[in-house]
């Protein structure tokens, strides 16, 4: 019973708020760019938005995303992306509904962002009504190395500015 009361309090605290979630793994090269973007955002977040926005870092995926997103009115996800023929450091902004849920649910890590949002919606667990993804094209995703490639590192400040602009648009 105590756990559900705690979860209810957390859920209530998120109502009407926006989550900015940086996703990534800092020891996997450019995969960590989402973490760097939200750290930069924390340094530059306008004071008038601070009480309406939670900024979090997540070195996870799968069903853990359900817990991060649950109960927020809106969310911005900062992450790395790898597209065919994409140029490292390119910044993309798109609505999360452009993503397709994964058909593979054999283990929790097989659940992507679109699937986590679908779970929240289908089970009426408090899915954000609006989710934007700000992604930076990665050069190094699968190597174990600390730090970002030069073009991705150069894109961090601009990606954080794109996130901040989305927040200002939502919270006018």
N, C-alpha and C positions, 0 to 999 in steps of 0.2 A: 504494500500500500504506500509506503514512504516513497518508493521509486516512482510510482505513477504520479504522486503529488508533486515531486520534484520535476518530472517531465512536464506536467501541466503548468507549473510556474514558469518554466523555461519557454514553453509554447506561448504563454500569455505575454511574456517579455518581448517576444519577437513580433507580435502583431503590429502591423503598420510599418515595420522596419524593413530595411533593405540589407541583404547580405552581399558582401564582396568576398568571394572565395578564390584564393590563389591555389591552384592545384599543381603539384609537381614533386619531383624528387631531385634534390640538389646534387646528388652524387651521380646523376645520369645526364650530365651535360645540360643541353638546352631544355630537357624535360623539366628542369627547375624554374623556367622563366616565369610561370604563374606566381611562384613564391616571391621572386624579385619584383614583379609588378606590384603586388599588394604591399610589399615593404616600402616601395617608392611612394605609393598612394598614401600610406600612413603619414609619411613626411610632409605631404602636400595637401592632404584632405582639408577642404575649407571648414573652418570652425562651425559654421552654421549647419553643416551636414553631420558633424561628428555624433550628435545624439540620435540621429535617425538612421545611421549606417553602422553595421558591425563588419569589421574587416578581419578575416580569418585566413589561416594557412592550413593546407591539407596535403599531406604526403600519403594520399590514399585514393581509393576509388571504390567501385562496387557499391554494395549496399550502405557503406559508410556515408555516401553522398546523401542518402535519404535523411539520415540524422542531421547532417549539416544544413540541409535546405528546408526541412520541415518547419512550417509555421511562419516563414518570412513572406511578406507581401510581394517582394521582388528580389531578384538576385542577379549579380553579374559574376560570371565565372571567367577567371583569367587562367589561361593554359597554353601549352604548346600545341602546335598542329603540324602535321606533315602532309602536304598535298603533292600530287604528281606534278613535277615541273615547277613547284613553288620556289621562290627566292628567299633564302634565309633572311630573317629580319622583317619580312612583310607582315603587316598587322591586318587582321581581319576582324570585323565586327558583324555578328549576325544573331538572329533570334534562335534560341535553343530549339524551337519547334522545327527548325530546318534539319535537325539531326533525327536519325531514325533509331528507334529502340533496337537493341540487339536481340537476335533470336536465340542466342546462346546464354542459357541461365544455369549451366552445369555447376558453376561455383560463383561465389560472390564477386570475384574479380572480373567475371564475364559481364557484369552489369555496367553499362556505360552511363553517361549523364542522361541521355534520352530515356533510358530504361528506368533510372532512378526517379526521374520526373513522372514517368508513366505510373510507377508504383505509388508514388505520393497521391497522384490524381485518382487512380482507380480505387485505392483503399481509403480515399477521403482523409488523408493524413495531413492536410494543410500544405498543398503544393503552392509555390509562388505563382502568382497570376501572370507574371512577366519575368522571363529569364533571357538575359543577353550574354553571349559569349564574346570575349575579346581574346583572340588567339594570335600568337606570334609564330610565324613559320620557323621551324627548327632546322638547324644544320646537323647537330649531333643529338640523337635521341636514344640510341641504344648502347652507347659506349659508357663505361664507368669512368667518369672524369668529373672533377669539381670545376665549377665555373661555366660560364656561358661562352659560346663562340662569339667572336667580335661583332658580327652583324646582329646577332640576337641581343647581346649586351647593349648595343647602341640603340635598340628599339624599346628598351624597358621604360624610359621616361615618357616616350610618346604613347606607349600602350597604357601607362598609368593615367596620362592626360585624357585618353579616349574613355577610360573607365570613369574618370571624374566628370567628364562632359555628360555621360549617360546618367550619372547620379544627379547632376544639376538639372537635366531635362526632366527627370522623374520627380524631383523635389523642389520645383519652382514655387 
